[in-house]
Amino acid sequence: MYIKRLELQGFKTFPDRTKILFNPGITIIIGPNGTGKSNIVEAIQWVLGGQRVRTVRGEKIDDAVFAGTALRPPMGMADVSLVLQNSEDEITVNHRVFRTGESEYRLDGKIVRLKDIQDELWKRTISENRYFVIEQGAIGTFVTSKPVEKRALIEEAAGTAFFKDKKRQAENKLEDSERNLVRLEDIIAEVSKAKNSLARQAGAAERYRRLRERVRELNVLHFRLKSAQLAAGQADILARYEESSIREREQQARLADEEGAVNQKRKNVWELEQAFTGGRENLYTIRSQIARLEAERERDAKRSEFIEESRRKAAADADERLRELLGLEEEGARSREEIQALTAALVVKKEAIVSFERTLAETTARISPLLEQSDRLRSDHLQKLAEWTAARNDAAKVEKELEMLTRQEEKLKTRKEEARALVEAKSEDLRGLESRRAASLEESGAVRGEWTALRGRLAETAETVAGLEHRLQELRALRDADIHHLQALEKIAVKERASDETSSVDGALGLLAELVETEAADAALVDVFWKDESRAAIIAPEDLLRGLDGRTLKGRYLLLGGTAGDPDGGEWRDQPGVLGTLKSRLRPGSRLPGGLPALPDAVIVEDVRTAVRLWLERPGANFITRGGDVLSAAGLLSLGPRREGLFGLHQEIRDLGRTLSIREAEIAPVAGELEERENDRRELERRIEEAAGRLAGLEKDLIQIDKDCSLAEAERTKLKEDIALFAHELEILAMDKAALGEKMKTHAALVERLLEEKNALQAEGEERERELAVHQDKQNADSTGLATAKGEVHVLEAKIKSLEDLCLALARRKEASQIKIDELQAGVRSSLEEAGRIKTAMADSAGKITGFQTRQEELEKSLAEGEIRLSTARKDLETAEGSLSGRRMEHERLKDERMAWEVRKAEIERDMVNLEEACWTELKKNLHEIRSEPLPEREPGIPEPTAAEVEADLENAREDMAKYKTVNLMAEEEYAEQKQRHDFLIAQRDDLRTSISQTKEAISQINGESRDRFLAALTEINKNFQDLFITLFKGGTAEVRLIDEANPLESGVEVIAQPPGKKLANMGLLSGGEKSLTSLAFLFALFRFKPTPFCILDEIDAALDEPNLVRFLDLMKTIKSETQFIIITHNYKTMEVADYIYGTTMEEPNVTRVFSMKLDKKPEAETDA
């Protein structure tokens, strides 16, 4: 396959549609710098899938679109098409990009993705990495490129890049599957926990439903009894409320009569106050009018003075404007006279310009033929000068080649002697390397023994750390369980305390259950015998009395300082079946400094039979069994299971607190020892890492010593071969020097002849130049005179225009002055008229002031009489209001009485409403429905329960419900759903495990295939590289090898090259030409292994001298039958091997034109522009 045709339009410097035809063989593209040669290479890269902006040497993607010139507008699209052909068919690849950023690819006319094009090119052995394109300046950078980049080129040639991509996809799939499996395992664990929890919740929900039904039955009975109590109290309160309302209405009628009389008196006082206030306002108004008129009279006087002053100023301004008008008329006359004089001078200057133009035209006509003769002679001279320069350069080139051969001969002799000395030095180096190897082996054995011992100690320490961590985890788990249990108990205790409505009183010490301690076995007995007392707040009687002042308290209180008839523990100690007294087993806490409060005591006995027997003997004592059965002094026997109460909760909380302290004390030493062992382990790991580092360094040194030995032996053998080769090259150089001597004589004769012809043309041209200079001087003088005359004409025209503008301005100023004079005279007349009006207004104001002063005196006398009448009326009103106040106090007392009963009525109504709401909230029924429901059937002989008994039963049932905390009533349905989900997840997990196993097997197969292919390709390419390196350098050693041979799948690739007679420490020390030749040797080694259909080389010969270039061109000619070459060059030697040549030029700025040249009767390449 080869490139058949390239079509460009709008791409960089190709605005017009340009078609370039290519043929198999070697095609050369030449042209001056900057004419768009490299743009052709970039177009090929771009159409084959180049995505980066660097591909087209730009900063953004629209830099690939033609940017426009001074004559051509920018284009909105770049379009490149490439036709590839082989013996069977051809494909067309098209890439189009728009300035807006949109882009599209086409394959054989159909829009496709870039991946589709890359896949199609891969099938046709065209690499995705495009190592067949060597960009300008890139050939020398290959040897210093990264090992990974070199490996990528070999992978492309070996065909393992495809497997690498498949492996990457498989690894991504494997990573996703393993991550999904871990996540699925976590989900299955969570679902299993949820499923098991829901199974337990389903059983709890059933028990909860039965208990809830019991609570509902008790609620119905409770609301029925409570509503009956409230209805009875509501009737009594309503009767008392009606009686108090009647008394209040009678008192209110008598109060209304007295308020009517008082209101009449208030009205009279108000009318007198309004009359007095109105008189004072009228007096104030008159005084304000007098002050206003006096102020107006003073203002008119000042206005009259101002008008008189303005009139005098306006008369003076009018006289000044008249004088200015006369001056403007005189200045206008002078300007008109100056315009007439300048117009006459302008006519004279225009006649002089006509004369200069006539003389200048005659001189120009004589100069034109002389210029043509001078240009023709100059062109002939330059042509002859170019021929003479080219001949002299050829002679210099031959001389330089002869000099270069002489230096090369001397250099070869020197290198031959150096090679002999290096052979001896290499032998000495080999003996030193053997000594170093023996010492490194001895040291490596010692370090390995130390490393093994440290590993053993580390294993022992790790085992100890694991045991300590397990012990610490157990202790922390126990502590966390106790903390969780303690938190749960504290929440239950808070809830228990919240159910009591004990009011807060200053001085209360706390609940009895919080202040007293006992043994854990006796806590349940305390809850049974002192159930109410344990919930009571302990307080001194004095503090309780202070708390009762002004408030109503609720709840239970246990007073300090009292006494109780406690049984004497001593008299019971010897009784059979008696275990002691309950109160003696209590211990007061630190917050009870005065000891225990007055609690009734009980005797602890073995069983109920013993309690009854002892009660018969001592009926005044209380008895309690270990099982919680109580026989009171009154003879009440309470049997049944004991229940945990508030005291037991607090006792358990205190015990757990002490247990947590013990747990923390056990954890601290274990954590300290664990930290110490962890530090020991880290120290051992650090020492092992140091030993491993030293061991790795020694092993690396041994490997390097072995490599150095092999390399030194190879170099010594190569140096001996170089000595023989240098002798042969010296013979060839002697023959080349003789041939160059003859060639130098021929070039010297040609240079002498061309110099004589050049000097003759130069003398004739100088004669024509002198004759032309005389006429040009006269032309310049005439041009200067013409320019001076035109400048003077322009100055005169400007002066005339300026004077005309001045005359117009003077006329406008005269007109403005006349208008201003008229305005000032009108202002003087207006001022006289306004002064007359002001005098008349001042006389009117004086008359008005006299009238207002008379009215002011009359109002002041009337106000004094009204003030006396107002004082008398106010005294009568105060007497009547005092009597009314006593009547109102009596009305308020009756009103408060009525409101008190109304509050009682509202409270019982509120209680009824609250009971109704509570009934609806609890049962979703109203009280009427509850009362209409039939009572549950009872066994004969069992009395109707009281409200207190119902409340106690309801409280117990609710406590039992509260123990369930949150109950999931949907647990059975949720359990079925969770089980179904659990089964589904198990099936998914099995599928994932199967998929992971299959993916790992596929990756293993890909690794095996990739390793075999890559190593086979590396071996073949290394052999090709060595052969081609020796061919291009006429000797030397070269190798392509893996950096890490133990990891052939990921190891980078390094290139080692030693040109003949050199020993280099690294590849960066090669010269530019040596780097280029080494890179070309590697490139052609790839082509030998896997020939590429075409290869594009952009100025790769720039760093090669002629002998190396000749060897490279000879190599390229041997493989041009397999690979199509497209080369950009400026070197004539490279052009000699071309089958086809294209040239580029820029006749128009930034627009590339392409031309073709036919060579040796080969078909002419076509170019359509």
Helices and strands as residue ranges (DSSP letters): E 2-9, E 18-21, E 26-30, H 37-47, G 53-56, G 61-64, E 77-85, E 90-98, E 103-107, E 110-112, H 114-123, E 133-134, G 139-141, H 147-158, H 160-499, E 510-511, H 512-515, E 516-517, H 520-529, H 531-534, E 537-539, H 541-548, E 557-559, H 569-572, E 578-581, G 583-585, E 587-588, E 603-605, H 608-617, E 623-625, E 630-631, E 637-638, H 646-923, H 927-932, H 947-963, H 971-1033, E 1037-1042, E 1053-1058, G 1067-1069, H 1072-1089, E 1094-1098, G 1100-1103, H 1106-1119, E 1124-1128, H 1132-1135, E 1140-1148, E 1151-1157, E 1167-1168
